[in-house]
Amino acid sequence: MILNLGIKKMAAFAWSPLRALMKKAGAEIVSRAAVDKLMDYLEEYAKTLTGCALDIAKHSGRKKVTQNDMKIAINLI
């Protein structure tokens, strides 16, 4: 027997602002699945960028990720 405890993965991004952003970009009607897909993509991209920025910070002998580290990571990826 499989129990569904209703536990969901905590979203890294809020659903409504992403939907509003998509509408602002010109999408008149946006499905829930489309917003969910964008949320998943943005979460993975953010993890990748953060990992790259963290590597840059560590290479510089720091634990703190700075705005400059993130700028470099964005340009590298």
N, C-alpha and C positions, 0 to 999 in steps of 0.2 A: 504494500500500500504506500503510495506516495502522498505526502502531506504538502499542501500548498499553504505556507504560513503567510503568504502575502508580502514577503520580504522582497523589496526591489533594490536594485543597485542605485546608490545615491548619485544623482546627476551632478556633473561638474558645472553645468551651465543651466540657467533658468530657461524654461520652455517658452514662456510668453515673450520675453525680450528677443529671443531668436526668431520667433514667428513674426514679430513686428519688424525686425531687421529685414527679413525676407520680403515682407510686404513693401517696405520702404524701397527695396531694390527693384520693385516692379511686379512681384508675384501677387496677383489679385486674390487668388484662392490658394491656400497652402494646406496640404494634408498633414495630419498628425505624423504619419510615417515619414514624410519629407523632413519635418522638423527633427524627429528622432534620429534620422540618418545624418543630418547636419551636426547634431549634438555629438553623435558617436565619432564623426570625422574630426571635429574640433577638439574633442578630448584626446584623441590619439595624436593629433598634430601638436597640441600643447605639451603632451608628455615627451614627444620627440624633441621639440625645441628646448624644453627645460633640461632634458638630458644632455643635449649638446652644450647649452649654456653652462651647465654644471661642470662638464668636462673642461670648458674654457676657464672657469673660475678655479678649478683644482690645479690646472696647469699653471695658473698665476699664483698658486700657493694660498688661495683663499677658499673659505667655505661658503661665503656669501655670494649669491648670484646677483650681479649688478645689471643696470639698464644697458650698459655697454656690452656685457656678455650676451644679453638677449639680442641686441642689435647684430652682433657678429654671428650668432647662431642663425638668425633669420636670413642673413645674407649667404650663409653657407648651405642652408637647406633649400 
